Amino acid sequence: MTDSVLLLAAYDTQLRLDAEAQGALARRRIRWEADDAGVGLELMVAVFTGRSGFISTGPLGEDPARIREALAEPSVIAALVRFGLESVRELAGEEGLATLEWKTRSHDALPGLHEALLAEGFEAGEEESVMIGRAEALAVEVPLPEGITLRPVRTEADALALCLAAEEAFEGDPANAPRRAADLMARLANGTGVEAWMALADGSVVSGGRLEPVPGTDFAGIWGGFTLLPWRGQGIYRALTARRARTALESGVTLVNSDSTDYSRPILERYGFTRVTGTTPYELTF
């Protein structure tokens, strides 16, 4: 078996349902049945600070062709989407949801899922690459440009500054930053070893990202990585990634995963990381 096949198997069996649910206020694994023969999928539904929700489907198991056949009828895949929506709304309770992400993977190739999500009002984001590699390969010394310093996020002010810079980097809405900062502080306090780091130039955030170990697995994820446009190409993202990889190694983690844009993917590939699948977020705003 090739390394990419082995890594994808590790991703599916250890990681994909838990990778993005670590910082949740509440989360639940649930089973959806497509037919009376027991064909179905496991789902993870989660709710985070700021009334944001998350849905992820589990791996297709040992007989993916049978699952795809069961889901080929549009009404069946539509029922899966409605089941996910009802489940995450139930988990959110009276407070409700402001936003919801449904995470998909390209290697699932579920027929009609794209159309069913659009029909419920979701909007597809840009596909990213799920990259996996050895933590030790990333834990290298990377020189920083003159005047750049790295330090961890400790305070609410740090978190807000980081999230405002991230919104700028991704051409997002600054109004989202307070909600994202509150979520980040909750993740830092949840006791699972989450860290967030930022790179500063003259006291201003120019780059950042977080590390999220997944308890009970060999993995830690590097998430939210960004660098402001004028500062790209100077090794700052690589230095932040190396710092997070050293933390992962210190905690006993051996593998690192990342959902990477076309900008960060080549950086990880230079350190031996492998693209195991693609992932597309579908976003719904209530």
C-alpha positions as CSV (number, residue, x, y, z in Angstrom):
1,M,0.0,0.0,0.0
2,T,1.2,3.5,-0.7
3,D,1.9,6.0,2.0
4,S,-1.0,8.2,0.9
5,V,-3.4,5.2,1.2
6,L,-2.2,4.4,4.7
7,L,-2.4,8.0,5.8
8,L,-6.0,8.3,4.4
9,A,-6.9,5.2,6.3
10,A,-5.5,6.7,9.5
11,Y,-7.4,9.9,8.8
12,D,-10.7,8.1,8.3
13,T,-10.4,5.8,11.3
14,Q,-8.8,8.1,13.9
15,L,-9.5,11.6,12.9
16,R,-12.2,12.8,10.6
17,L,-15.1,12.8,13.0
18,D,-13.2,14.4,15.9
19,A,-10.7,16.7,14.2
20,E,-12.8,19.8,14.3
21,A,-15.1,19.0,17.2
22,Q,-12.5,19.4,20.0
23,G,-13.4,22.9,21.0
24,A,-17.2,22.4,21.0
25,L,-19.5,23.4,23.8
26,A,-21.5,20.3,22.9
27,R,-21.0,17.5,20.4
28,R,-22.7,14.2,19.6
29,R,-22.0,11.2,17.4
30,I,-25.2,9.9,15.8
31,R,-26.1,7.3,13.3
32,W,-28.3,7.9,10.3
33,E,-29.8,4.9,8.5
34,A,-30.4,5.1,4.7
35,D,-32.6,2.0,4.6
36,D,-34.0,-0.9,6.6
37,A,-30.9,-3.1,5.7
38,G,-28.7,-1.1,8.1
39,V,-26.9,0.9,5.4
40,G,-26.0,4.3,6.8
41,L,-23.5,6.8,8.0
42,E,-22.2,8.1,11.3
43,L,-22.3,11.9,11.8
44,M,-20.6,14.3,14.2
45,V,-22.7,17.3,15.1
46,A,-21.2,20.0,17.3
47,V,-22.0,23.5,18.6
48,F,-19.4,26.1,19.4
49,T,-19.2,29.5,21.1
50,G,-20.9,32.2,19.1
51,R,-23.8,30.0,18.0
52,S,-21.9,28.3,15.3
53,G,-22.6,24.7,14.3
54,F,-20.7,21.9,12.6
55,I,-21.6,18.7,10.8
56,S,-19.2,16.0,9.5
57,T,-20.0,12.6,8.1
58,G,-18.0,9.6,9.0
59,P,-16.1,7.2,6.6
60,L,-18.0,5.0,4.2
61,G,-16.6,1.9,5.8
62,E,-15.7,-1.4,4.2
63,D,-18.4,-1.3,1.5
64,P,-18.5,2.3,0.1
65,A,-20.1,1.2,-3.2
66,R,-23.1,-0.1,-1.2
67,I,-23.5,3.2,0.6
68,R,-23.2,5.2,-2.6
69,E,-25.8,3.1,-4.2
70,A,-28.2,3.6,-1.3
71,L,-27.7,7.3,-1.5
72,A,-28.0,7.6,-5.2
73,E,-31.7,8.5,-5.0
74,P,-32.1,12.3,-4.5
75,S,-34.7,11.9,-1.9
76,V,-32.4,9.7,0.2
77,I,-29.4,12.1,0.2
78,A,-31.9,15.0,0.9
79,A,-33.1,13.0,3.9
80,L,-29.5,12.8,5.2
81,V,-29.1,16.5,5.0
82,R,-32.3,17.2,6.8
83,F,-31.4,14.7,9.5
84,G,-28.1,16.5,10.0
85,L,-29.8,19.9,10.2
86,E,-32.4,18.6,12.7
87,S,-29.7,17.0,14.8
88,V,-27.5,20.0,15.1
89,R,-30.4,22.3,15.8
90,E,-31.6,19.9,18.6
91,L,-28.1,20.0,20.1
92,A,-28.0,23.9,19.9
93,G,-31.3,24.0,21.9
94,E,-33.1,27.2,22.5
95,E,-30.2,29.5,21.8
96,G,-30.2,28.3,18.2
97,L,-27.5,28.8,15.6
98,A,-26.2,31.7,13.7
99,T,-24.0,29.8,11.3
100,L,-23.4,26.2,10.3
101,E,-20.7,24.4,8.4
102,W,-21.1,21.0,6.7
103,K,-17.7,19.5,6.0
104,T,-17.4,17.2,2.9
105,R,-14.5,15.1,1.5
106,S,-13.8,14.5,-2.1
107,H,-12.9,10.8,-1.7
108,D,-16.4,10.0,-0.4
109,A,-17.9,10.9,-3.8
110,L,-21.4,10.9,-2.3
111,P,-23.8,11.3,-5.2
112,G,-26.1,14.3,-5.0
113,L,-24.7,15.7,-1.7
114,H,-23.6,19.0,-3.4
115,E,-27.0,19.6,-4.8
116,A,-28.9,18.6,-1.6
117,L,-26.8,21.0,0.4
118,L,-27.4,23.9,-2.0
119,A,-31.1,23.1,-1.9
120,E,-31.1,23.7,1.8
121,G,-29.4,27.1,1.4
122,F,-25.8,26.1,2.0
123,E,-23.1,27.9,-0.1
124,A,-20.0,25.9,-1.1
125,G,-16.6,27.3,-0.1
126,E,-13.3,26.8,-1.8
127,E,-11.9,23.2,-1.8
128,E,-8.8,22.7,0.4
129,S,-6.3,19.9,0.5
130,V,-6.2,17.6,3.6
131,M,-2.5,17.3,4.2
132,I,-0.9,14.8,6.6
133,G,2.8,14.3,7.5
134,R,5.2,13.6,10.3
135,A,5.5,16.1,13.1
136,E,9.2,15.7,13.3
137,A,9.6,16.7,9.7
138,L,8.1,20.1,10.5
139,A,9.9,20.7,13.7
140,V,12.9,22.5,12.2
141,E,14.6,25.8,12.9
142,V,13.3,28.5,10.6
143,P,15.0,32.0,10.8
144,L,12.5,34.9,11.2
145,P,12.8,38.1,9.3
146,E,14.3,41.0,11.2
147,G,11.7,42.6,13.5
148,I,9.3,39.6,13.6
149,T,8.6,37.9,16.9
150,L,6.5,34.9,17.8
151,R,4.4,34.5,20.9
152,P,1.4,32.5,22.1
153,V,-2.1,33.9,22.4
154,R,-2.8,34.4,26.1
155,T,-5.5,37.1,26.5
156,E,-8.8,38.1,25.0
157,A,-7.0,41.1,23.5
158,D,-4.5,38.7,21.8
159,A,-7.3,36.5,20.5
160,L,-9.2,39.5,19.1
161,A,-6.1,40.9,17.4
162,L,-5.3,37.5,15.9
163,C,-8.9,37.0,14.6
164,L,-9.1,40.5,13.1
165,A,-5.8,39.9,11.2
166,A,-7.2,36.5,10.0
167,E,-10.3,38.2,8.7
168,E,-8.2,40.6,6.8
169,A,-6.0,37.9,5.3
170,F,-9.0,35.8,4.1
171,E,-10.9,38.9,3.0
172,G,-13.6,38.2,5.5
173,D,-15.9,40.3,7.6
174,P,-14.2,42.0,10.7
175,A,-17.6,41.8,12.4
176,N,-16.9,38.0,12.7
177,A,-13.7,38.6,14.7
178,P,-15.3,38.9,18.2
179,R,-17.2,35.7,17.8
180,R,-14.2,33.8,16.5
181,A,-12.0,35.3,19.3
182,A,-14.5,34.0,22.0
183,D,-14.4,30.6,20.3
184,L,-10.6,30.6,20.3
185,M,-10.4,31.5,24.0
186,A,-12.9,28.6,24.8
187,R,-10.6,26.2,22.9
188,L,-7.5,27.4,24.7
189,A,-9.3,26.7,28.0
190,N,-10.7,23.3,27.3
191,G,-7.7,21.3,28.7
192,T,-6.8,19.4,25.5
193,G,-3.6,21.2,24.8
194,V,-4.8,23.7,22.2
195,E,-2.3,26.5,21.5
196,A,-2.5,29.6,19.3
197,W,0.5,31.5,18.1
198,M,0.9,34.8,16.4
199,A,3.8,36.6,14.6
200,L,4.1,40.3,15.4
201,A,5.8,43.2,13.5
202,D,5.9,46.4,15.5
203,G,3.2,45.1,17.8
204,S,0.8,44.2,15.0
205,V,-0.3,40.7,14.1
206,V,1.0,39.7,10.6
207,S,0.6,35.9,10.8
208,G,-0.9,33.3,13.1
209,G,-2.4,29.8,13.6
210,R,-3.4,27.3,16.2
211,L,-2.5,23.7,17.2
212,E,-5.3,21.3,18.3
213,P,-4.2,17.8,19.5
214,V,-6.9,15.2,19.1
215,P,-7.0,13.1,22.3
216,G,-6.7,9.3,21.8
217,T,-5.1,9.6,18.4
218,D,-1.7,10.1,16.8
219,F,-2.8,13.4,15.4
220,A,-2.6,17.1,16.1
221,G,-4.1,19.6,13.6
222,I,-2.7,22.9,12.6
223,W,-5.6,25.2,11.9
224,G,-6.4,28.8,11.0
225,G,-3.0,29.5,9.5
226,F,-2.7,32.9,7.7
227,T,-0.2,35.5,6.7
228,L,-1.1,39.0,5.7
229,L,-0.3,39.6,2.0
230,P,2.7,42.1,2.4
231,W,4.5,39.6,4.7
232,R,4.1,36.4,2.6
233,G,7.0,34.6,1.2
234,Q,9.4,35.5,4.0
235,G,9.3,32.3,6.0
236,I,6.9,33.5,8.7
237,Y,4.3,30.8,8.1
238,R,7.0,28.1,8.1
239,A,8.3,29.4,11.4
240,L,4.9,29.4,13.0
241,T,4.2,25.9,11.6
242,A,7.6,24.6,13.0
243,R,6.8,26.1,16.4
244,R,3.5,24.3,16.5
245,A,5.1,21.0,15.4
246,R,7.6,21.2,18.2
247,T,4.7,21.5,20.7
248,A,3.0,18.5,19.1
249,L,6.1,16.4,19.5
250,E,6.5,17.5,23.1
251,S,3.0,16.1,23.8
252,G,3.7,12.8,22.1
253,V,1.9,13.4,18.8
254,T,3.6,11.9,15.7
255,L,1.3,13.0,12.9
256,V,0.1,16.5,11.9
257,N,-2.9,17.2,9.7
258,S,-3.9,20.4,8.0
259,D,-6.7,21.6,5.7
260,S,-4.5,23.7,3.4
261,T,-5.1,26.3,0.8
262,D,-3.1,26.5,-2.5
263,Y,-0.8,28.9,-0.7
264,S,0.1,26.7,2.3
265,R,0.0,23.3,0.5
266,P,3.3,23.7,-1.3
267,I,5.0,24.7,2.0
268,L,3.9,21.5,3.7
269,E,4.8,19.4,0.6
270,R,8.4,20.5,1.0
271,Y,8.4,18.9,4.4
272,G,7.1,15.6,3.0
273,F,3.4,16.1,3.7
274,T,0.9,14.2,1.5
275,R,-2.4,15.3,0.1
276,V,-4.8,12.5,1.1
277,T,-8.1,14.0,0.0
278,G,-9.9,17.3,-0.7
279,T,-12.4,19.0,1.7
280,T,-15.0,21.6,0.9
281,P,-16.9,23.5,3.6
282,Y,-20.5,24.3,2.9
283,E,-21.7,27.3,4.9
284,L,-25.3,28.1,6.0
285,T,-26.2,31.4,7.7
286,F,-29.5,31.6,9.6
